[in-house]
Amino acid sequence: MHTLSKRDTPIRFNELKRSINITSTTLSRRLEELVDVGFLNREAFAEVPLRVEYSQSEKGKGLGKILSDLFSWMSENLNHSEEKSN
């Protein structure tokens, strides 16, 4: 979700797989779960080979904003914690 929240355009399976270093099986399962709960849109194109693109749904964009804020907060607070302990 975090990787997709940083994009304005759809992403293909292999491009996403390369960007997050994950096995195909695990990525397939996670994408299916995210589509099932409505966080992602899946669009399959009638081409050979089959082309599938994933994009954030409106529900997913809301979650992406929350995750982005959370990662920013973690980054700021983890850096501050390390500085205080040194």
N, C-alpha and C positions, 0 to 999 in steps of 0.2 A: 504494500500500500504506500509506504513512504516513497519508494522509487517512482511509482506512478503519480504521486501527488506533486512531484517536481516537474511533471511534463504536462504540456497542453495538448499533445497529440497522442493518438493511440500507439501502442507498442506491440510488436509481434513476439511470439513465444520465445524464439531463440535469442532475440535481442535482449529480452528481459532476463532470460537464463544466464546469458553472458555477463550482464551487468550486476547480478547479485550472487553469482557463483553458487548455484544450487543444482541438485540432480533433477533430471527431467521428470521423474516420478513424483518427487516431492513438490516441484513447482506445479505440475498438473493437478495434483490434489488441492493445493492451496488456492490456485486460480478457480477451480471448480467450486470450492467452498465459498470464496468471495463473490462469485457470480450468483450462487444459490441464495446467499443472504442479501443480495442486492447492492453490494459495494462496487462491483465491477460490471461493465457491459462486455459481452463477447460477441464479436461479429465475424462470421465465417463467410468467406468468399468462394463462389463456385469456380475455382481455378484448379489447374493441375500444375504443380502440387497445390494442395489445399493451403489457403492463406487464412490465418485467424489473427485478429487484432483484439487487444484488450484496452479498455479505457475506463476511467472512473465514472461512475454514475453520480447523480447529484448527491445521493446518500454517501457515496464514497468520498466525494469532495469535502463534505462536512467532516468526515472522519479524518481525511488527509490533513485538514487544517489543524485539528486537535493533535494529531500525531506530530506535525511539524512544530507546533508550540511546545509539546512535551519534549521533543528532542532538543530544541533550543534551550529550554529550562534545564534539562539534564546536563547539557554541555556547559552552560554557565555555572551551575552549581557544582558539578564535578571538578571543574577547573579551579573554582574558589576553594573547595575542600582540600585539594592537593596543595594549593599555595599556603593555606593556613597550617597544614601539617608539616611543611618544610621549614 
